[in-house]
Amino acid sequence: MILRTFFADLIDLIFPRCCTGCDQSLIGSEATLCTFCRISLPRIGQSGLHADTLRYKFVNEPRVLLTHSFLLFTKKSKVQKLLHALKYRGNQEIGLVLGQMFGQEMQSAGTLPPVDLIISVPLHFKKRKSRGYNQSDLLAQGFSEATGIPWSGSALKRIRYTETQTGKNKIERRENVKGVFEVENTFTAKKVIIIDDVLTTGATLEECVQTLSNAGCSEFYILTIALAQH
């Protein structure tokens, strides 16, 4: 054990591992994110202004029983840096880590909903092929590993390629994603978590809820890694 630790420290000295959040060297058993970043990332929490914002995001959709985001997303913030690393720089590990952290903290707080399945918001196959992976799959996988709730990246499929939602208002976003999803034939879950990276207007998630409702699902819990602050 001592020899193994010595060689691990030696490798870190020669080929230093860096924190994805702050670019500082990782030490000891730290992985992907340093201890300071893990502690200091801006949590939304279950109370306060941002928690109230989340409660009313899907107020017109009674089948959504809970909406919760893990972190607050602001421009040029550490959260933005992490999510950009996940989506655009190929850093898949950060998706797993953020999903695990979110699941662990909800479980510790006793706020984990009683569901049958975790569903990730799907990408169209062209976008998935271009990126090489779906970031929401990684978040769902990490959350599942932390909580023991099974997850699926195939229960919901995106059947039509759409323009990016960036820069669109809520009405335009709703029109952009209308009818883009379908549910696989073997789907039977009634209570599900839908997990995604960032919650903005909620248009894409609303369409997911509608599509899954048409397939017989009756209870929804919307979880995202971050809430975008406008």
N, C-alpha and C positions, 0 to 999 in steps of 0.2 A: 504493500500500500504506500509506504514512504517513497519507494523507488518510482512507483507510478506517478505520484504527486510531483516528484522531482522532475521527471521527464515532461510532464504536462506543463510545469512552470517554465522549463527550458524552451519548449516549443512556443509558448506564449511570448517569451522574450525574443525569440528569433523571428517568429511570424505572429505578431500581436493580433489578437481578435479584437474587433471594435464593436461597441454598442451601436445598434442601428439608430437609436434616438439621439445620442449626444456625441458619437464618434470617439469617445474616450475608450481606453483599453479595458477589456473585460478581464477580471481577475478570478482566480480560483474556479468555483463551480458556476460562475455567472455564464449565461448563454443568451445570445441574441440581444437582450436588453440588460443593462446594468441594474444593480439594485436600486440606485437613486432614481433612475427613470421609471422603474416599475412602481415605486412608491409615489413619485411626484406627478405622474400623468393626471390630468384634470378629470376626476370622476364626476359624473352627473349626480349620482346619489338618488335616494328615494324621496327627497324633499327639496324645496327651494324653487326658484323661478324656472329653471330649465326642466325640472321634473314636472312642474305644472304644465309647461308647454307640451311635453310628451303626452300627458293625460288627455289633452284635447286634440291631438293630431288626427285621431280617427273617431272623433265624437259622433259622427254620422254613420258609423259602422259598428252596430251593437255586437257583432260577432267577434270583434277584436276586444279581448278582455284585459289585455295589458300591453302597453308600449313602453319599452325601456331602452335607453342607449347607455353604453358603458362610459364613453369619454366625450368631452366637448371638443368639437372641431372648429378651429379658427384659422384664418389665413396666416401663413408663415409660422405656424405653431409646430411643436414637436409631433402632435397628433397628425397634422397634415404630412409631415415628413415621413412618418411611419406608414401611412396609408399610400402615399406616392411610391414608397419603396416596395410595397406589396403589389400595387397595381401596375406600375410602369417600369420597375427596375428588376423584376424577377425574383424579389426576395420573398420566397414562399414561406420560409420559416417564421417570419414575423406574423403571418396570418394565423398559423397554428398557435403561436405564443399568445397573441391577443385573444383568440378564441378560448384558450385554456384559462387565461386570467379572468375573463368575463364569466365563464362558467364556474370557476372556483369561488369568485366573490359572490355570485348570486346564490350558490349553494351554501356558503358560509353564513350569508345573511338570512337564509330561510325563505328566499323569494323565488325559488325555482318552481315554475309552473308544472302541474301534473299533465304531461302530454304523452302522446304515442310516438311522436316522431319530430325530428328537426329537419326542416327543409331549407336548402340554400336557394337564393334567387339565381336562376340560371342565366348564362350568357348564350347568345346565338352561336352555333357551331363555328361560324366564320371568325367571330371575335375570339372565341376560345382557342381556335387553331392558331390565330395570330399571336395571342398572348402566351399560349402554352398551358394555361390552367385557368380555372375560375376562382377568383379570390374569395368569393363567398363560400365555396366548397371548403377551403382551408379554414375559414372561420368556424364553419359548422363542424368540421372534423375536430378542431381543437376544443370547441365547446362540448362536443360529445365525449371526447376523451376525459374531460374534467368531470363530467356529470353522470356518465353512463347511459345517457339517453341516446338511442340510435339515431342516425342521420341518413339522409338520402340526397344525392345530387342528381337523381334521375326522375324523382316523383313528379317534378314540374319541369316542363321543357319550353324553351323559347323557339317558336316556329317561324317567326318573321324577323328579319334583320331591321333594326331601327337606327335612326340617327342618335347621336349622344343627347342626353337630357340637359347637359350643361348649357346655360344661357337661355333656357326656355322657362316661361312662367308656368303656373300650376295647370292652367287650362291646356296649354300647348303640350305639357308633359303627359297629361291624361290622354290626349288624342294620339300622341306618339306611341303609347304602349297599349292602346286599345286592341284587344284580341290577339296579343302576341304570344300568349302562353296556352299550353294544353297540359292535361294531366295524363300520366301513363295509365294504361288499362287496368293494371293490377292494384291501383291505389285504393286503400281501405281505411286509412287513418281518419279519425274524427276530431282529435285535438292535436294541434301542431304548433310548433315554434317556427316562424319564418325568420331567417337570419340574413342580414346583409351588412355591407360595410358602412355606408353613410346614409342617414335619414335627412332628406331635405324637405320637399313638399309631401312625400309619401305616395306619389302617383303610381309608381311601379309596384309598391307593396299593396296598394289598394287593388290593382289589377290582379296580383297574385291571390289575394283574398277572394275576389270575385270568382276567379277560375276554379280555385279549390272548393269554394262553396258549391259551385255547380256540380262538382264531383261528389258531394255528400259530406264534406268537412263542415263542422259546426262551431268549433272554438279555435280562436287564433290568438297567439301571443307574438307580437312583433318585437324583435330584438335586433339592434344594430350596434356595431362597435362605436360609432360616433354620431352625434347630432350636430348638424351644420348650423352655426350661428350666423344669422344674416345681419 
